[in-house]
Amino acid sequence: MPAVAILLCTYNGQRYLSEQLESVATQTYPHWRMWASDDGSRDDTPSILTEYRSKWLKGRLSIVQGEARGFVANFLSLCCRDEIQADYYAFCDQDDVWEADKLQRALDCLQAVPADIPALYGSRTRLVDANNGELGLSAPFTRPPGFAHALTQNIACGNTMVFNHAAIALLRAAGSEVTVVAHDWWLYLLVSGAGGQVFYDAYPSVRYRQHGGNLVGMKTHWLARLVRLRTIREVWQGTFRAGNERQMQALQAMRAKLSPANRVILDRFMLARNRWLVPRLLGFWQSGIYREPLGSHLGLIAAAILKKI
């Protein structure tokens, strides 16, 4: 059966890490191996990892040292370790809980794709509080995933993502030094841009924990208001545009990997970003960019008018 490499990144995660590791251990799909990259934790995280390495079968868990440059760099550096070889790979956060069939659902989709075509699976999440009490579901995506969407929005949280070897080959070709906004969004850009297949599962297979240091993804809790205000502030202050600029530069370096049609979309998008109002809006329309849901897309239009994309 295909081998799965679970890529876990940790940093001061002692409070929730054991619960996450237990949920991985109970997966109905058994053929996995975990690689954990700790980014310099100063709590009991390294001890917990060592405990599980001893408790699990030999070779089940390998622990490496991160580069202490933040979670994006930690995930990318872990992806780019050549000694990690598998048929499929799964991002794993330290503070979530996986449903027992998470890996199996992903592989049921991905195994239909030929091995030489990049393929990515992501799903909706079930939002839970610090004590694993349910808060609701993340907002759904209804339109087909694609590169035009990836230019302005990620399709799924990284903690749900599973992908094949052809997809991780794109990450390795780009390298671990790229200064992108997020590792998961970057993967969506690369796979969709290369003409690969992206699957979005509306079934929530991850219990996505929301706590003091984690507001991303919060849609049903009152703190969602803070997320929206923060997003508006980031757009207005230029953070969103600056992030797009970094990702456009990274995509240009990977231009040879993009499909011809997606090179045209990228060129239209990049040209439009720096033009005056009318050709800017026309260029964005021609590139086909969009966000979901409707309110987020309306915000994208406003950002386009204000030259904040």
C-alpha positions as a Python dict, from the first residue, in 0.01 Angstrom:
ca = {
    (1, 'M'): (0, 0, 0),
    (2, 'P'): (121, 357, -65),
    (3, 'A'): (342, 512, 203),
    (4, 'V'): (245, 845, 361),
    (5, 'A'): (496, 1083, 520),
    (6, 'I'): (330, 1304, 784),
    (7, 'L'): (513, 1637, 814),
    (8, 'L'): (465, 1781, 1164),
    (9, 'C'): (612, 2116, 1267),
    (10, 'T'): (621, 2210, 1634),
    (11, 'Y'): (702, 2511, 1849),
    (12, 'N'): (609, 2535, 2218),
    (13, 'G'): (316, 2302, 2160),
    (14, 'Q'): (314, 2102, 2483),
    (15, 'R'): (-49, 2178, 2572),
    (16, 'Y'): (-212, 2006, 2273),
    (17, 'L'): (61, 1798, 2109),
    (18, 'S'): (-18, 1466, 2278),
    (19, 'E'): (-382, 1481, 2173),
    (20, 'Q'): (-280, 1542, 1813),
    (21, 'L'): (-31, 1256, 1816),
    (22, 'E'): (-294, 1022, 1959),
    (23, 'S'): (-534, 1115, 1679),
    (24, 'V'): (-268, 1036, 1422),
    (25, 'A'): (-199, 702, 1588),
    (26, 'T'): (-565, 600, 1547),
    (27, 'Q'): (-582, 659, 1171),
    (28, 'T'): (-764, 386, 983),
    (29, 'Y'): (-495, 409, 715),
    (30, 'P'): (-192, 247, 881),
    (31, 'H'): (94, 293, 633),
    (32, 'W'): (238, 622, 751),
    (33, 'R'): (556, 754, 904),
    (34, 'M'): (589, 1089, 1083),
    (35, 'W'): (869, 1342, 1058),
    (36, 'A'): (863, 1614, 1327),
    (37, 'S'): (1064, 1934, 1292),
    (38, 'D'): (1087, 2130, 1615),
    (39, 'D'): (1166, 2499, 1573),
    (40, 'G'): (1344, 2552, 1904),
    (41, 'S'): (1072, 2488, 2161),
    (42, 'R'): (1147, 2599, 2516),
    (43, 'D'): (870, 2396, 2679),
    (44, 'D'): (815, 2019, 2703),
    (45, 'T'): (747, 1972, 2330),
    (46, 'P'): (1082, 1797, 2260),
    (47, 'S'): (1024, 1564, 2556),
    (48, 'I'): (676, 1473, 2432),
    (49, 'L'): (811, 1396, 2085),
    (50, 'T'): (1088, 1181, 2233),
    (51, 'E'): (832, 997, 2447),
    (52, 'Y'): (618, 909, 2145),
    (53, 'R'): (922, 809, 1941),
    (54, 'S'): (1000, 555, 2213),
    (55, 'K'): (638, 444, 2251),
    (56, 'W'): (564, 393, 1882),
    (57, 'L'): (720, 127, 1661),
    (58, 'K'): (1083, 188, 1569),
    (59, 'G'): (1109, 423, 1272),
    (60, 'R'): (752, 547, 1308),
    (61, 'L'): (860, 894, 1427),
    (62, 'S'): (1176, 1080, 1330),
    (63, 'I'): (1268, 1412, 1494),
    (64, 'V'): (1476, 1682, 1328),
    (65, 'Q'): (1572, 2036, 1426),
    (66, 'G'): (1406, 2328, 1249),
    (67, 'E'): (1582, 2644, 1138),
    (68, 'A'): (1414, 2877, 1390),
    (69, 'R'): (1287, 3109, 1114),
    (70, 'G'): (913, 3070, 1171),
    (71, 'F'): (649, 2815, 1082),
    (72, 'V'): (653, 2875, 703),
    (73, 'A'): (1028, 2821, 680),
    (74, 'N'): (999, 2522, 913),
    (75, 'F'): (743, 2348, 693),
    (76, 'L'): (928, 2428, 371),
    (77, 'S'): (1262, 2309, 507),
    (78, 'L'): (1097, 1985, 624),
    (79, 'C'): (944, 1934, 279),
    (80, 'C'): (1283, 1984, 117),
    (81, 'R'): (1466, 1717, 316),
    (82, 'D'): (1570, 1461, 56),
    (83, 'E'): (1574, 1174, 303),
    (84, 'I'): (1195, 1202, 334),
    (85, 'Q'): (1060, 986, 54),
    (86, 'A'): (702, 860, 26),
    (87, 'D'): (415, 822, -218),
    (88, 'Y'): (208, 1086, -40),
    (89, 'Y'): (270, 1360, 215),
    (90, 'A'): (48, 1529, 475),
    (91, 'F'): (98, 1859, 657),
    (92, 'C'): (30, 1830, 1030),
    (93, 'D'): (-9, 2108, 1289),
    (94, 'Q'): (70, 2050, 1654),
    (95, 'D'): (-261, 2158, 1808),
    (96, 'D'): (-539, 1998, 1601),
    (97, 'V'): (-719, 1663, 1616),
    (98, 'W'): (-750, 1439, 1311),
    (99, 'E'): (-1064, 1239, 1249),
    (100, 'A'): (-981, 869, 1218),
    (101, 'D'): (-1049, 856, 843),
    (102, 'K'): (-860, 1173, 748),
    (103, 'L'): (-577, 1002, 559),
    (104, 'Q'): (-801, 740, 399),
    (105, 'R'): (-1040, 1004, 259),
    (106, 'A'): (-748, 1193, 107),
    (107, 'L'): (-592, 885, -50),
    (108, 'D'): (-926, 778, -195),
    (109, 'C'): (-910, 1098, -404),
    (110, 'L'): (-540, 1117, -476),
    (111, 'Q'): (-483, 757, -585),
    (112, 'A'): (-696, 815, -894),
    (113, 'V'): (-434, 1062, -1025),
    (114, 'P'): (-133, 931, -1223),
    (115, 'A'): (188, 956, -1021),
    (116, 'D'): (351, 1206, -1259),
    (117, 'I'): (72, 1464, -1223),
    (118, 'P'): (88, 1694, -916),
    (119, 'A'): (-217, 1638, -696),
    (120, 'L'): (-337, 1810, -381),
    (121, 'Y'): (-622, 1729, -142),
    (122, 'G'): (-768, 1972, 113),
    (123, 'S'): (-1088, 1980, 311),
    (124, 'R'): (-1322, 2186, 521),
    (125, 'T'): (-1252, 2191, 895),
    (126, 'R'): (-1457, 2150, 1210),
    (127, 'L'): (-1373, 2442, 1436),
    (128, 'V'): (-1324, 2360, 1804),
    (129, 'D'): (-1224, 2562, 2108),
    (130, 'A'): (-923, 2510, 2331),
    (131, 'N'): (-1100, 2221, 2506),
    (132, 'N'): (-1207, 2052, 2178),
    (133, 'G'): (-1564, 2179, 2211),
    (134, 'E'): (-1735, 2237, 1878),
    (135, 'L'): (-1779, 2591, 1748),
    (136, 'G'): (-1899, 2520, 1394),
    (137, 'L'): (-1753, 2466, 1048),
    (138, 'S'): (-1516, 2666, 834),
    (139, 'A'): (-1670, 2849, 539),
    (140, 'P'): (-1719, 2617, 238),
    (141, 'F'): (-1578, 2663, -111),
    (142, 'T'): (-1823, 2593, -393),
    (143, 'R'): (-1639, 2687, -712),
    (144, 'P'): (-1384, 2454, -874),
    (145, 'P'): (-1028, 2516, -752),
    (146, 'G'): (-778, 2661, -997),
    (147, 'F'): (-482, 2890, -1048),
    (148, 'A'): (-692, 3207, -1090),
    (149, 'H'): (-837, 3140, -747),
    (150, 'A'): (-499, 3052, -596),
    (151, 'L'): (-356, 3392, -694),
    (152, 'T'): (-565, 3565, -425),
    (153, 'Q'): (-685, 3294, -183),
    (154, 'N'): (-590, 2954, -44),
    (155, 'I'): (-834, 2666, -102),
    (156, 'A'): (-791, 2494, 236),
    (157, 'C'): (-599, 2508, 561),
    (158, 'G'): (-265, 2333, 552),
    (159, 'N'): (-365, 2106, 839),
    (160, 'T'): (-604, 1930, 598),
    (161, 'M'): (-366, 1901, 303),
    (162, 'V'): (-237, 1571, 163),
    (163, 'F'): (-41, 1563, -165),
    (164, 'N'): (154, 1330, -389),
    (165, 'H'): (524, 1305, -469),
    (166, 'A'): (489, 1507, -790),
    (167, 'A'): (351, 1793, -579),
    (168, 'I'): (633, 1788, -324),
    (169, 'A'): (877, 1780, -616),
    (170, 'L'): (748, 2126, -706),
    (171, 'L'): (814, 2250, -351),
    (172, 'R'): (1165, 2104, -365),
    (173, 'A'): (1232, 2262, -703),
    (174, 'A'): (1132, 2601, -561),
    (175, 'G'): (1349, 2545, -253),
    (176, 'S'): (1305, 2626, 114),
    (177, 'E'): (1432, 2985, 93),
    (178, 'V'): (1133, 3133, -91),
    (179, 'T'): (969, 3415, 106),
    (180, 'V'): (604, 3326, 53),
    (181, 'V'): (306, 3412, 271),
    (182, 'A'): (229, 3054, 376),
    (183, 'H'): (353, 2706, 290),
    (184, 'D'): (3, 2571, 220),
    (185, 'W'): (-101, 2860, -3),
    (186, 'W'): (231, 2827, -188),
    (187, 'L'): (160, 2458, -250),
    (188, 'Y'): (-185, 2541, -389),
    (189, 'L'): (-28, 2799, -622),
    (190, 'L'): (232, 2553, -748),
    (191, 'V'): (4, 2254, -800),
    (192, 'S'): (-274, 2451, -967),
    (193, 'G'): (-23, 2657, -1166),
    (194, 'A'): (147, 2345, -1300),
    (195, 'G'): (-186, 2214, -1425),
    (196, 'G'): (-214, 1955, -1148),
    (197, 'Q'): (-534, 1831, -987),
    (198, 'V'): (-673, 1989, -671),
    (199, 'F'): (-947, 1821, -469),
    (200, 'Y'): (-1160, 2007, -216),
    (201, 'D'): (-1355, 1788, 26),
    (202, 'A'): (-1656, 1953, 192),
    (203, 'Y'): (-1640, 1691, 468),
    (204, 'P'): (-1448, 1825, 773),
    (205, 'S'): (-1182, 1566, 857),
    (206, 'V'): (-981, 1785, 1097),
    (207, 'R'): (-1086, 1937, 1426),
    (208, 'Y'): (-919, 2276, 1387),
    (209, 'R'): (-845, 2412, 1733),
    (210, 'Q'): (-900, 2783, 1792),
    (211, 'H'): (-715, 2926, 2090),
    (212, 'G'): (-537, 3237, 2209),
    (213, 'G'): (-262, 3234, 1947),
    (214, 'N'): (-471, 3099, 1661),
    (215, 'L'): (-744, 3303, 1496),
    (216, 'V'): (-702, 3194, 1134),
    (217, 'G'): (-1005, 3005, 1011),
    (218, 'M'): (-1242, 3134, 1278),
    (219, 'K'): (-1579, 3187, 1108),
    (220, 'T'): (-1852, 3106, 1358),
    (221, 'H'): (-1711, 3246, 1683),
    (222, 'W'): (-1736, 3611, 1792),
    (223, 'L'): (-1361, 3645, 1736),
    (224, 'A'): (-1438, 3622, 1364),
    (225, 'R'): (-1505, 3995, 1385),
    (226, 'L'): (-1146, 4049, 1490),
    (227, 'V'): (-1024, 3837, 1200),
    (228, 'R'): (-1224, 4042, 951),
    (229, 'L'): (-1099, 4367, 1103),
    (230, 'R'): (-743, 4240, 1093),
    (231, 'T'): (-781, 4138, 727),
    (232, 'I'): (-923, 4479, 634),
    (233, 'R'): (-636, 4649, 817),
    (234, 'E'): (-378, 4431, 640),
    (235, 'V'): (-527, 4515, 300),
    (236, 'W'): (-542, 4887, 378),
    (237, 'Q'): (-185, 4898, 517),
    (238, 'G'): (-50, 4716, 213),
    (239, 'T'): (40, 4386, 381),
    (240, 'F'): (-180, 4189, 140),
    (241, 'R'): (-22, 4357, -163),
    (242, 'A'): (330, 4307, -27),
    (243, 'G'): (258, 3938, 27),
    (244, 'N'): (128, 3910, -329),
    (245, 'E'): (445, 4074, -454),
    (246, 'R'): (665, 3816, -281),
    (247, 'Q'): (458, 3529, -416),
    (248, 'M'): (461, 3670, -770),
    (249, 'Q'): (841, 3684, -757),
    (250, 'A'): (853, 3324, -635),
    (251, 'L'): (615, 3216, -912),
    (252, 'Q'): (826, 3388, -1176),
    (253, 'A'): (1122, 3180, -1061),
    (254, 'M'): (905, 2870, -1117),
    (255, 'R'): (764, 2993, -1447),
    (256, 'A'): (898, 2696, -1644),
    (257, 'K'): (682, 2464, -1429),
    (258, 'L'): (357, 2652, -1503),
    (259, 'S'): (124, 2545, -1780),
    (260, 'P'): (109, 2777, -2085),
    (261, 'A'): (-247, 2886, -1998),
    (262, 'N'): (-149, 2969, -1642),
    (263, 'R'): (153, 3170, -1757),
    (264, 'V'): (-93, 3390, -1946),
    (265, 'I'): (-308, 3428, -1633),
    (266, 'L'): (-2, 3515, -1424),
    (267, 'D'): (118, 3773, -1678),
    (268, 'R'): (-224, 3940, -1693),
    (269, 'F'): (-246, 3949, -1315),
    (270, 'M'): (104, 4090, -1265),
    (271, 'L'): (60, 4354, -1537),
    (272, 'A'): (-278, 4464, -1402),
    (273, 'R'): (-150, 4511, -1046),
    (274, 'N'): (54, 4818, -1142),
    (275, 'R'): (-172, 4987, -1400),
    (276, 'W'): (-411, 5275, -1349),
    (277, 'L'): (-772, 5210, -1253),
    (278, 'V'): (-957, 5110, -1571),
    (279, 'P'): (-690, 4885, -1729),
    (280, 'R'): (-618, 4749, -1381),
    (281, 'L'): (-975, 4633, -1330),
    (282, 'L'): (-996, 4507, -1688),
    (283, 'G'): (-675, 4308, -1643),
    (284, 'F'): (-796, 4150, -1321),
    (285, 'W'): (-1125, 4057, -1489),
    (286, 'Q'): (-938, 3903, -1783),
    (287, 'S'): (-717, 3702, -1548),
    (288, 'G'): (-1029, 3551, -1386),
    (289, 'I'): (-921, 3599, -1024),
    (290, 'Y'): (-1182, 3550, -752),
    (291, 'R'): (-1230, 3477, -383),
    (292, 'E'): (-1499, 3297, -187),
    (293, 'P'): (-1751, 3351, -37),
    (294, 'L'): (-1926, 3649, -201),
    (295, 'G'): (-1835, 3892, 76),
    (296, 'S'): (-1468, 3806, 37),
    (297, 'H'): (-1492, 3853, -341),
    (298, 'L'): (-1651, 4195, -294),
    (299, 'G'): (-1358, 4279, -68),
    (300, 'L'): (-1124, 4171, -347),
    (301, 'I'): (-1299, 4410, -587),
    (302, 'A'): (-1258, 4693, -336),
    (303, 'A'): (-891, 4608, -295),
    (304, 'A'): (-849, 4610, -672),
    (305, 'I'): (-1005, 4955, -698),
    (306, 'L'): (-776, 5086, -422),
    (307, 'K'): (-467, 4923, -579),
    (308, 'K'): (-415, 4704, -271),
    (309, 'I'): (-375, 4367, -448),
}
